[in-house]
Amino acid sequence: MRHKESEHMKLFYFVGGPVEGQQDAFFRRLAEVGGSPPGWRLYPHVGQDGRALHLVEASGEEEIDAHLAQFGPIYERGPIVEVVPRPG
């Protein structure tokens, strides 16, 4: 999903990953859709539980949900939280 240059980008984070037992199906589907969108940074958990912290530059939560909808029931995530930069 490409960003329009005129849109104000926001920064969000969430924790997510493939549903247990669906890792292979998830990574196949991820390759089919062209990987993670631009502006997505993933930090896998050290414990290798399949989860990762996602830092996402997007115009809004709807953009994140639209990408994740491509994975249907094989992916799960926690709440999406907007990060507000500190002044100064």
C-alpha positions as CSV (number, residue, x, y, z in Angstrom):
1,M,0.0,0.0,0.0
2,R,1.6,3.3,-1.1
3,H,1.3,6.5,1.0
4,K,0.1,9.7,-0.6
5,E,2.7,12.3,-0.1
6,S,0.1,14.8,1.2
7,E,-1.0,12.5,3.9
8,H,0.2,13.1,7.4
9,M,2.1,10.0,8.6
10,K,1.7,8.8,12.1
11,L,3.7,6.2,14.1
12,F,2.0,3.2,15.6
13,Y,3.1,0.0,17.4
14,F,1.6,-3.4,18.1
15,V,2.7,-6.9,18.8
16,G,1.6,-9.6,16.5
17,G,2.5,-12.8,14.6
18,P,1.2,-15.9,13.0
19,V,-1.2,-18.0,14.9
20,E,0.5,-21.0,16.5
21,G,0.9,-23.8,13.8
22,Q,0.3,-21.3,11.0
23,Q,3.8,-20.0,10.5
24,D,4.4,-21.6,7.2
25,A,1.1,-20.5,5.8
26,F,1.7,-17.0,7.1
27,F,5.1,-16.6,5.5
28,R,3.9,-18.0,2.2
29,R,1.1,-15.5,2.2
30,L,3.5,-12.7,3.2
31,A,5.7,-13.5,0.2
32,E,2.6,-13.6,-2.1
33,V,1.6,-10.1,-1.0
34,G,5.1,-8.7,-1.5
35,G,6.3,-8.6,2.1
36,S,5.8,-5.9,4.6
37,P,4.8,-2.5,3.4
38,P,7.2,0.4,3.3
39,G,7.4,2.1,6.7
40,W,7.0,-1.2,8.7
41,R,9.8,-2.2,11.0
42,L,9.7,-5.5,12.8
43,Y,11.6,-6.6,15.9
44,P,11.1,-10.3,16.7
45,H,10.9,-11.4,20.3
46,V,14.2,-12.9,21.6
47,G,12.3,-16.0,22.8
48,Q,11.5,-16.8,19.2
49,D,7.8,-17.3,20.0
50,G,6.8,-16.1,16.5
51,R,5.7,-12.7,17.8
52,A,7.3,-9.3,16.9
53,L,7.0,-5.7,17.9
54,H,5.9,-3.8,14.8
55,L,6.7,-0.1,14.4
56,V,4.6,1.2,11.6
57,E,4.5,4.6,9.8
58,A,1.0,4.9,8.4
59,S,-1.8,7.4,7.8
60,G,-4.0,5.7,10.3
61,E,-5.0,2.3,11.8
62,E,-7.2,1.6,8.8
63,E,-4.1,1.3,6.7
64,I,-2.5,-1.2,9.1
65,D,-5.8,-3.2,9.3
66,A,-6.0,-3.3,5.5
67,H,-2.6,-5.0,5.2
68,L,-3.3,-7.4,8.0
69,A,-6.7,-8.4,6.6
70,Q,-4.8,-10.2,3.8
71,F,-3.8,-12.9,6.3
72,G,-7.3,-13.6,7.8
73,P,-7.4,-16.1,10.6
74,I,-3.7,-17.1,10.4
75,Y,-2.4,-13.9,12.0
76,E,-3.2,-12.3,15.4
77,R,-2.2,-9.1,17.0
78,G,-2.7,-7.0,20.1
79,P,-4.0,-3.5,20.2
80,I,-2.6,-0.9,17.8
81,V,-1.2,2.1,19.7
82,E,-0.4,5.5,18.3
83,V,2.9,7.0,19.5
84,V,3.0,10.7,19.9
85,P,6.4,12.4,19.6
86,R,7.6,14.3,22.7
87,P,7.9,18.0,22.1
88,G,11.4,19.5,22.1
